[in-house]
Amino acid sequence: MALMILSNRHIQQVNAEFETLFGWPQPEIEGQSVRLLYPSSIDYEKTGSRWARRLAGQQRHEDERFMRCRSGATLWMRARGRTLTPDEPFRLTLWAFDPLPDRITGTDPLTLREREVAGYVVNGHSSKEIGIALGISPRTVEVHRSAIMRKLGVAKVAELVARLTGRG
């Protein structure tokens, strides 16, 4: 399991499994902003806001998302976090990451762009936010989302999210 200790969203320490999974040697990643591990600034900001609310309320949380490796590749991950300082949730946190298998199945494989859009949809981003992150129009995002839903045989966004996260 890849482990990481953060202080105010800056990487303090990682283990060998983290180095292997993300491709970052310990001396190069420690001291850096965790922003390096997110596919976009929007992901970083939105995930940070969501985690701050959840960690303040329950001290630990888990979700699934795309994370970026040193090579630029993105991996679908389960992220589990726990604050060690409940009064200041980001002051000291411990994170564990597990890569998840590709859960997208269907008769038509998704294109690279559809996979990118799917990752943002799962994390609750709007078409406008996805468009900004990917450099495409919100309407183009909607076209991709419709194609994904057709390929996966779902009619609603909630069904799509459930299917992509293995809960449906």
C-alpha positions in Angstrom: 0.0 0.0 0.0 1.4 3.4 -1.0 1.5 5.7 2.1 2.1 9.4 2.3 2.2 11.9 5.2 1.1 15.5 4.4 1.3 18.7 6.3 -0.9 21.5 4.9 -1.1 19.6 1.6 2.7 19.3 1.3 4.3 15.9 1.2 6.4 15.2 4.2 7.2 11.5 3.8 6.3 8.6 1.5 7.1 4.9 1.6 8.8 2.6 -1.0 5.4 1.5 -2.4 4.5 5.1 -3.0 7.7 5.6 -5.0 7.0 2.5 -7.0 3.3 3.3 -7.7 3.7 7.0 -8.5 7.3 6.9 -9.9 8.6 9.7 -7.7 11.8 9.1 -5.7 11.4 10.1 -2.0 14.0 12.9 -2.2 12.3 14.5 -5.2 8.7 14.4 -4.0 9.1 15.2 -0.3 8.5 18.9 0.4 6.4 19.3 -2.8 2.7 20.3 -3.0 0.4 17.3 -3.3 -0.9 19.2 -6.4 1.7 17.3 -8.4 -0.4 14.1 -8.0 -3.6 15.6 -9.4 -4.5 15.6 -13.1 -5.5 19.3 -12.9 -5.7 22.3 -10.7 -9.5 22.0 -10.6 -9.2 18.4 -9.3 -6.8 19.6 -6.6 -9.0 22.5 -5.5 -12.3 20.6 -5.6 -10.9 17.5 -3.9 -9.3 19.6 -1.2 -12.5 21.4 -0.4 -14.5 18.2 -0.3 -11.9 16.5 2.0 -11.6 19.5 4.3 -15.3 19.3 5.0 -15.3 15.5 5.5 -12.2 15.3 7.6 -13.4 18.0 9.9 -16.6 16.1 10.5 -15.4 12.5 10.8 -11.5 12.6 10.8 -11.2 10.0 8.1 -12.6 9.6 4.6 -12.3 7.4 1.5 -13.0 8.1 -2.2 -11.9 7.0 -5.7 -10.3 9.3 -8.2 -7.7 9.6 -10.9 -4.2 10.5 -9.7 -1.2 11.5 -11.8 2.1 9.7 -11.8 5.5 11.3 -12.5 5.3 10.0 -16.0 2.1 11.9 -16.6 0.0 8.8 -16.7 -3.2 8.8 -14.7 -4.3 5.9 -12.5 -7.7 5.1 -11.0 -7.0 5.0 -7.2 -8.8 4.5 -4.0 -7.6 7.2 -1.6 -8.0 6.8 2.2 -7.1 9.7 4.4 -7.1 10.4 8.1 -6.4 13.7 9.9 -4.3 13.5 13.0 -5.2 17.1 13.9 -9.1 17.3 13.9 -9.1 21.0 14.8 -7.0 21.8 11.7 -7.8 18.9 9.3 -4.9 19.5 6.8 -2.2 20.3 9.4 -1.2 16.6 9.6 -2.8 13.9 7.5 -2.0 10.3 6.6 -2.9 8.9 3.2 -3.1 5.5 1.7 -3.5 4.8 -2.0 -4.5 1.6 -3.8 -4.7 1.3 -7.6 -8.1 0.0 -8.7 -8.8 -2.3 -11.6 -10.4 -0.8 -14.7 -14.1 -1.2 -14.0 -15.2 0.2 -17.3 -16.6 -2.6 -19.3 -19.1 -2.8 -22.2 -19.2 -3.8 -25.8 -17.6 -0.6 -27.0 -14.3 0.4 -25.3 -14.2 4.0 -24.2 -11.9 6.4 -26.0 -9.1 8.1 -24.0 -11.1 11.3 -23.9 -14.2 9.4 -22.7 -12.1 7.9 -19.9 -10.9 11.3 -18.9 -14.4 12.7 -18.9 -15.6 9.7 -16.9 -13.0 10.3 -14.2 -14.2 13.9 -13.7 -17.9 12.9 -13.7 -17.3 10.3 -11.0 -15.7 13.0 -8.9 -18.7 15.3 -9.2 -17.4 17.9 -11.6 -19.8 19.9 -13.8 -19.6 20.0 -17.6 -18.1 23.5 -17.3 -15.4 22.4 -14.8 -14.6 19.3 -16.9 -14.4 21.5 -20.1 -12.0 23.9 -18.4 -9.8 21.1 -17.1 -9.6 19.3 -20.5 -9.6 22.4 -22.7 -12.9 21.6 -24.4 -16.3 23.1 -24.4 -19.0 22.1 -21.9 -21.1 21.0 -24.9 -18.3 18.6 -26.0 -18.2 17.3 -22.5 -21.9 16.5 -22.7 -21.4 14.7 -26.0 -18.7 12.5 -24.5 -20.8 11.9 -21.4 -23.7 10.8 -23.6 -21.5 8.5 -25.5 -20.2 6.9 -22.3 -23.7 6.4 -21.0 -24.7 4.8 -24.3 -21.7 2.5 -24.3 -22.2 1.4 -20.7 -26.0 1.1 -21.1 -27.1 3.5 -18.4 -29.7 6.3 -18.6 -28.8 8.6 -15.6 -25.6 10.2 -14.4 -26.2 8.5 -11.0 -26.2 5.1 -12.7 -23.1 6.0 -14.6 -21.2 6.9 -11.4 -22.4 3.7 -9.8 -21.3 1.7 -12.7 -17.9 3.4 -12.9 -17.2 3.0 -9.2 -18.3 -0.7 -9.1 -21.3 0.1 -7.0 -23.9 -0.6 -9.7 
